[in-house]
Amino acid sequence: MISLIKLNVMKVVDSEEKAAFWESKGFERVEEEPAEKSKTGKAKAEGGE
């Protein structure tokens, strides 16, 4: 999936063609970093243990 953002609006698309369309409208791609997971499989909260 490709995430794009413009001001406070976020779009998530499933193809390069759709991403290119939204980029032409002023949206910028967002680099997604996978959340760090604990042994329980849940993402850790920032500053959590």
PDB file of N, CA, C and O in Angstrom:
ATOM      1  N   MET A   1       0.839  -1.173   0.000  1.00  0.00           N
ATOM      2  CA  MET A   1       0.000   0.000   0.000  1.00  0.00           C
ATOM      3  C   MET A   1       0.890   1.245   0.000  1.00  0.00           C
ATOM      4  O   MET A   1       1.985   1.246   0.563  1.00  0.00           O
ATOM      5  N   ILE A   2       0.406   2.273  -0.628  1.00  0.00           N
ATOM      6  CA  ILE A   2       1.145   3.521  -0.739  1.00  0.00           C
ATOM      7  C   ILE A   2       0.346   4.603  -0.020  1.00  0.00           C
ATOM      8  O   ILE A   2      -0.837   4.798  -0.299  1.00  0.00           O
ATOM      9  N   SER A   3       0.992   5.303   0.903  1.00  0.00           N
ATOM     10  CA  SER A   3       0.338   6.375   1.652  1.00  0.00           C
ATOM     11  C   SER A   3       0.813   7.717   1.124  1.00  0.00           C
ATOM     12  O   SER A   3       1.995   7.917   0.845  1.00  0.00           O
ATOM     13  N   LEU A   4      -0.146   8.640   0.994  1.00  0.00           N
ATOM     14  CA  LEU A   4       0.164   9.993   0.548  1.00  0.00           C
ATOM     15  C   LEU A   4      -0.516  10.971   1.491  1.00  0.00           C
ATOM     16  O   LEU A   4      -1.546  10.657   2.087  1.00  0.00           O
ATOM     17  N   ILE A   5       0.069  12.165   1.624  1.00  0.00           N
ATOM     18  CA  ILE A   5      -0.506  13.155   2.533  1.00  0.00           C
ATOM     19  C   ILE A   5      -0.425  14.549   1.921  1.00  0.00           C
ATOM     20  O   ILE A   5       0.520  14.886   1.208  1.00  0.00           O
ATOM     21  N   LYS A   6      -1.456  15.354   2.225  1.00  0.00           N
ATOM     22  CA  LYS A   6      -1.501  16.761   1.814  1.00  0.00           C
ATOM     23  C   LYS A   6      -2.228  17.493   2.935  1.00  0.00           C
ATOM     24  O   LYS A   6      -3.406  17.246   3.193  1.00  0.00           O
ATOM     25  N   LEU A   7      -1.510  18.396   3.595  1.00  0.00           N
ATOM     26  CA  LEU A   7      -2.028  19.084   4.779  1.00  0.00           C
ATOM     27  C   LEU A   7      -2.452  18.046   5.806  1.00  0.00           C
ATOM     28  O   LEU A   7      -1.602  17.304   6.298  1.00  0.00           O
ATOM     29  N   ASN A   8      -3.738  17.964   6.149  1.00  0.00           N
ATOM     30  CA  ASN A   8      -4.170  16.970   7.132  1.00  0.00           C
ATOM     31  C   ASN A   8      -4.993  15.854   6.501  1.00  0.00           C
ATOM     32  O   ASN A   8      -5.722  15.154   7.204  1.00  0.00           O
ATOM     33  N   VAL A   9      -4.886  15.677   5.181  1.00  0.00           N
ATOM     34  CA  VAL A   9      -5.623  14.640   4.469  1.00  0.00           C
ATOM     35  C   VAL A   9      -4.662  13.533   4.057  1.00  0.00           C
ATOM     36  O   VAL A   9      -3.632  13.800   3.439  1.00  0.00           O
ATOM     37  N   MET A  10      -4.996  12.290   4.399  1.00  0.00           N
ATOM     38  CA  MET A  10      -4.155  11.158   4.044  1.00  0.00           C
ATOM     39  C   MET A  10      -4.923  10.219   3.116  1.00  0.00           C
ATOM     40  O   MET A  10      -6.089   9.907   3.357  1.00  0.00           O
ATOM     41  N   LYS A  11      -4.262   9.780   2.067  1.00  0.00           N
ATOM     42  CA  LYS A  11      -4.827   8.815   1.123  1.00  0.00           C
ATOM     43  C   LYS A  11      -3.952   7.572   1.143  1.00  0.00           C
ATOM     44  O   LYS A  11      -2.728   7.669   1.235  1.00  0.00           O
ATOM     45  N   VAL A  12      -4.581   6.403   1.058  1.00  0.00           N
ATOM     46  CA  VAL A  12      -3.855   5.146   0.942  1.00  0.00           C
ATOM     47  C   VAL A  12      -4.359   4.471  -0.327  1.00  0.00           C
ATOM     48  O   VAL A  12      -5.552   4.203  -0.470  1.00  0.00           O
ATOM     49  N   VAL A  13      -3.434   4.200  -1.245  1.00  0.00           N
ATOM     50  CA  VAL A  13      -3.789   3.595  -2.536  1.00  0.00           C
ATOM     51  C   VAL A  13      -3.017   2.299  -2.733  1.00  0.00           C
ATOM     52  O   VAL A  13      -2.027   2.033  -2.052  1.00  0.00           O
ATOM     53  N   ASP A  14      -3.494   1.498  -3.683  1.00  0.00           N
ATOM     54  CA  ASP A  14      -2.890   0.183  -3.884  1.00  0.00           C
ATOM     55  C   ASP A  14      -2.109   0.052  -5.190  1.00  0.00           C
ATOM     56  O   ASP A  14      -1.660  -1.044  -5.526  1.00  0.00           O
ATOM     57  N   SER A  15      -1.937   1.154  -5.935  1.00  0.00           N
ATOM     58  CA  SER A  15      -1.180   1.043  -7.180  1.00  0.00           C
ATOM     59  C   SER A  15      -0.372   2.309  -7.450  1.00  0.00           C
ATOM     60  O   SER A  15      -0.684   3.388  -6.946  1.00  0.00           O
ATOM     61  N   GLU A  16       0.667   2.148  -8.254  1.00  0.00           N
ATOM     62  CA  GLU A  16       1.518   3.273  -8.637  1.00  0.00           C
ATOM     63  C   GLU A  16       0.735   4.286  -9.470  1.00  0.00           C
ATOM     64  O   GLU A  16       0.978   5.489  -9.371  1.00  0.00           O
ATOM     65  N   GLU A  17      -0.200   3.809 -10.288  1.00  0.00           N
ATOM     66  CA  GLU A  17      -0.995   4.697 -11.131  1.00  0.00           C
ATOM     67  C   GLU A  17      -1.855   5.627 -10.282  1.00  0.00           C
ATOM     68  O   GLU A  17      -1.936   6.825 -10.553  1.00  0.00           O
ATOM     69  N   LYS A  18      -2.497   5.074  -9.255  1.00  0.00           N
ATOM     70  CA  LYS A  18      -3.324   5.893  -8.369  1.00  0.00           C
ATOM     71  C   LYS A  18      -2.453   6.856  -7.574  1.00  0.00           C
ATOM     72  O   LYS A  18      -2.837   8.004  -7.349  1.00  0.00           O
ATOM     73  N   ALA A  19      -1.284   6.391  -7.148  1.00  0.00           N
ATOM     74  CA  ALA A  19      -0.369   7.259  -6.409  1.00  0.00           C
ATOM     75  C   ALA A  19       0.078   8.430  -7.296  1.00  0.00           C
ATOM     76  O   ALA A  19       0.148   9.571  -6.838  1.00  0.00           O
ATOM     77  N   ALA A  20       0.375   8.142  -8.552  1.00  0.00           N
ATOM     78  CA  ALA A  20       0.798   9.190  -9.474  1.00  0.00           C
ATOM     79  C   ALA A  20      -0.318  10.215  -9.677  1.00  0.00           C
ATOM     80  O   ALA A  20      -0.048  11.411  -9.787  1.00  0.00           O
ATOM     81  N   PHE A  21      -1.563   9.757  -9.728  1.00  0.00           N
ATOM     82  CA  PHE A  21      -2.701  10.659  -9.868  1.00  0.00           C
ATOM     83  C   PHE A  21      -2.755  11.627  -8.690  1.00  0.00           C
ATOM     84  O   PHE A  21      -2.866  12.837  -8.886  1.00  0.00           O
ATOM     85  N   TRP A  22      -2.677  11.098  -7.461  1.00  0.00           N
ATOM     86  CA  TRP A  22      -2.772  11.950  -6.272  1.00  0.00           C
ATOM     87  C   TRP A  22      -1.550  12.842  -6.131  1.00  0.00           C
ATOM     88  O   TRP A  22      -1.658  13.966  -5.641  1.00  0.00           O
ATOM     89  N   GLU A  23      -0.375  12.348  -6.559  1.00  0.00           N
ATOM     90  CA  GLU A  23       0.823  13.190  -6.534  1.00  0.00           C
ATOM     91  C   GLU A  23       0.649  14.385  -7.468  1.00  0.00           C
ATOM     92  O   GLU A  23       1.130  15.479  -7.175  1.00  0.00           O
ATOM     93  N   SER A  24      -0.036  14.179  -8.590  1.00  0.00           N
ATOM     94  CA  SER A  24      -0.286  15.286  -9.518  1.00  0.00           C
ATOM     95  C   SER A  24      -1.236  16.317  -8.916  1.00  0.00           C
ATOM     96  O   SER A  24      -1.277  17.462  -9.368  1.00  0.00           O
ATOM     97  N   LYS A  25      -1.994  15.922  -7.907  1.00  0.00           N
ATOM     98  CA  LYS A  25      -2.927  16.820  -7.215  1.00  0.00           C
ATOM     99  C   LYS A  25      -2.277  17.501  -6.013  1.00  0.00           C
ATOM    100  O   LYS A  25      -2.939  18.245  -5.291  1.00  0.00           O
ATOM    101  N   GLY A  26      -0.965  17.247  -5.790  1.00  0.00           N
ATOM    102  CA  GLY A  26      -0.246  17.922  -4.718  1.00  0.00           C
ATOM    103  C   GLY A  26       0.039  17.070  -3.492  1.00  0.00           C
ATOM    104  O   GLY A  26       0.623  17.563  -2.527  1.00  0.00           O
ATOM    105  N   PHE A  27      -0.361  15.798  -3.506  1.00  0.00           N
ATOM    106  CA  PHE A  27      -0.071  14.919  -2.373  1.00  0.00           C
ATOM    107  C   PHE A  27       1.374  14.460  -2.448  1.00  0.00           C
ATOM    108  O   PHE A  27       1.951  14.377  -3.532  1.00  0.00           O
ATOM    109  N   GLU A  28       1.961  14.158  -1.285  1.00  0.00           N
ATOM    110  CA  GLU A  28       3.334  13.664  -1.212  1.00  0.00           C
ATOM    111  C   GLU A  28       3.338  12.294  -0.556  1.00  0.00           C
ATOM    112  O   GLU A  28       2.546  12.020   0.345  1.00  0.00           O
ATOM    113  N   ARG A  29       4.242  11.437  -1.021  1.00  0.00           N
ATOM    114  CA  ARG A  29       4.337  10.093  -0.442  1.00  0.00           C
ATOM    115  C   ARG A  29       4.869  10.134   0.972  1.00  0.00           C
ATOM    116  O   ARG A  29       5.719  10.957   1.314  1.00  0.00           O
ATOM    117  N   VAL A  30       4.352   9.230   1.789  1.00  0.00           N
ATOM    118  CA  VAL A  30       4.791   9.095   3.170  1.00  0.00           C
ATOM    119  C   VAL A  30       5.547   7.785   3.275  1.00  0.00           C
ATOM    120  O   VAL A  30       5.034   6.729   2.905  1.00  0.00           O
ATOM    121  N   GLU A  31       6.782   7.860   3.784  1.00  0.00           N
ATOM    122  CA  GLU A  31       7.563   6.639   3.992  1.00  0.00           C
ATOM    123  C   GLU A  31       7.024   5.942   5.225  1.00  0.00           C
ATOM    124  O   GLU A  31       7.000   6.518   6.313  1.00  0.00           O
ATOM    125  N   GLU A  32       6.598   4.713   5.058  1.00  0.00           N
ATOM    126  CA  GLU A  32       6.041   3.964   6.175  1.00  0.00           C
ATOM    127  C   GLU A  32       7.118   3.111   6.812  1.00  0.00           C
ATOM    128  O   GLU A  32       7.840   2.382   6.133  1.00  0.00           O
ATOM    129  N   GLU A  33       7.215   3.215   8.142  1.00  0.00           N
ATOM    130  CA  GLU A  33       8.134   2.376   8.889  1.00  0.00           C
ATOM    131  C   GLU A  33       7.297   1.411   9.701  1.00  0.00           C
ATOM    132  O   GLU A  33       6.390   1.836  10.415  1.00  0.00           O
ATOM    133  N   PRO A  34       7.579   0.125   9.610  1.00  0.00           N
ATOM    134  CA  PRO A  34       6.787  -0.831  10.385  1.00  0.00           C
ATOM    135  C   PRO A  34       6.931  -0.583  11.877  1.00  0.00           C
ATOM    136  O   PRO A  34       8.021  -0.288  12.368  1.00  0.00           O
ATOM    137  N   ALA A  35       5.820  -0.706  12.591  1.00  0.00           N
ATOM    138  CA  ALA A  35       5.848  -0.502  14.043  1.00  0.00           C
ATOM    139  C   ALA A  35       6.626  -1.630  14.698  1.00  0.00           C
ATOM    140  O   ALA A  35       6.545  -2.785  14.279  1.00  0.00           O
ATOM    141  N   GLU A  36       7.380  -1.280  15.731  1.00  0.00           N
ATOM    142  CA  GLU A  36       8.139  -2.290  16.473  1.00  0.00           C
ATOM    143  C   GLU A  36       7.147  -3.117  17.283  1.00  0.00           C
ATOM    144  O   GLU A  36       6.313  -2.562  17.999  1.00  0.00           O
ATOM    145  N   LYS A  37       7.233  -4.423  17.176  1.00  0.00           N
ATOM    146  CA  LYS A  37       6.278  -5.283  17.871  1.00  0.00           C
ATOM    147  C   LYS A  37       6.925  -5.982  19.058  1.00  0.00           C
ATOM    148  O   LYS A  37       8.106  -6.328  19.035  1.00  0.00           O
ATOM    149  N   SER A  38       6.127  -6.177  20.081  1.00  0.00           N
ATOM    150  CA  SER A  38       6.597  -6.910  21.254  1.00  0.00           C
ATOM    151  C   SER A  38       6.300  -8.389  21.063  1.00  0.00           C
ATOM    152  O   SER A  38       5.798  -8.784  20.010  1.00  0.00           O
ATOM    153  N   LYS A  39       6.595  -9.204  22.048  1.00  0.00           N
ATOM    154  CA  LYS A  39       6.359 -10.639  21.958  1.00  0.00           C
ATOM    155  C   LYS A  39       4.881 -10.984  21.844  1.00  0.00           C
ATOM    156  O   LYS A  39       4.533 -12.053  21.344  1.00  0.00           O
ATOM    157  N   THR A  40       4.004 -10.084  22.306  1.00  0.00           N
ATOM    158  CA  THR A  40       2.564 -10.342  22.232  1.00  0.00           C
ATOM    159  C   THR A  40       2.004 -10.012  20.856  1.00  0.00           C
ATOM    160  O   THR A  40       0.850 -10.325  20.565  1.00  0.00           O
ATOM    161  N   GLY A  41       2.817  -9.376  20.003  1.00  0.00           N
ATOM    162  CA  GLY A  41       2.377  -9.044  18.666  1.00  0.00           C
ATOM    163  C   GLY A  41       1.732  -7.671  18.571  1.00  0.00           C
ATOM    164  O   GLY A  41       1.294  -7.263  17.495  1.00  0.00           O
ATOM    165  N   LYS A  42       1.670  -6.954  19.689  1.00  0.00           N
ATOM    166  CA  LYS A  42       1.098  -5.626  19.678  1.00  0.00           C
ATOM    167  C   LYS A  42       2.208  -4.599  19.567  1.00  0.00           C
ATOM    168  O   LYS A  42       3.298  -4.789  20.106  1.00  0.00           O
ATOM    169  N   ALA A  43       1.924  -3.501  18.859  1.00  0.00           N
ATOM    170  CA  ALA A  43       2.923  -2.454  18.713  1.00  0.00           C
ATOM    171  C   ALA A  43       3.184  -1.792  20.051  1.00  0.00           C
ATOM    172  O   ALA A  43       2.264  -1.572  20.839  1.00  0.00           O
ATOM    173  N   LYS A  44       4.448  -1.475  20.300  1.00  0.00           N
ATOM    174  CA  LYS A  44       4.818  -0.824  21.554  1.00  0.00           C
ATOM    175  C   LYS A  44       4.447   0.652  21.488  1.00  0.00           C
ATOM    176  O   LYS A  44       4.554   1.280  20.435  1.00  0.00           O
ATOM    177  N   ALA A  45       4.016   1.195  22.602  1.00  0.00           N
ATOM    178  CA  ALA A  45       3.745   2.624  22.701  1.00  0.00           C
ATOM    179  C   ALA A  45       5.068   3.354  22.852  1.00  0.00           C
ATOM    180  O   ALA A  45       6.024   2.820  23.414  1.00  0.00           O
ATOM    181  N   GLU A  46       5.114   4.590  22.340  1.00  0.00           N
ATOM    182  CA  GLU A  46       6.328   5.390  22.472  1.00  0.00           C
ATOM    183  C   GLU A  46       6.656   5.576  23.943  1.00  0.00           C
ATOM    184  O   GLU A  46       5.785   5.968  24.720  1.00  0.00           O
ATOM    185  N   GLY A  47       7.864   5.310  24.335  1.00  0.00           N
ATOM    186  CA  GLY A  47       8.281   5.483  25.709  1.00  0.00           C
ATOM    187  C   GLY A  47       7.772   4.390  26.637  1.00  0.00           C
ATOM    188  O   GLY A  47       8.029   4.427  27.840  1.00  0.00           O
ATOM    189  N   GLY A  48       7.049   3.415  26.086  1.00  0.00           N
ATOM    190  CA  GLY A  48       6.527   2.331  26.902  1.00  0.00           C
ATOM    191  C   GLY A  48       7.548   1.240  27.138  1.00  0.00           C
ATOM    192  O   GLY A  48       8.663   1.290  26.620  1.00  0.00           O
ATOM    193  N   GLU A  49       7.165   0.282  27.902  1.00  0.00           N
ATOM    194  CA  GLU A  49       8.100  -0.811  28.199  1.00  0.00           C
ATOM    195  C   GLU A  49       7.567  -2.111  27.671  1.00  0.00           C
ATOM    196  O   GLU A  49       8.211  -3.149  27.822  1.00  0.00           O
TER     197      GLU A  49
END
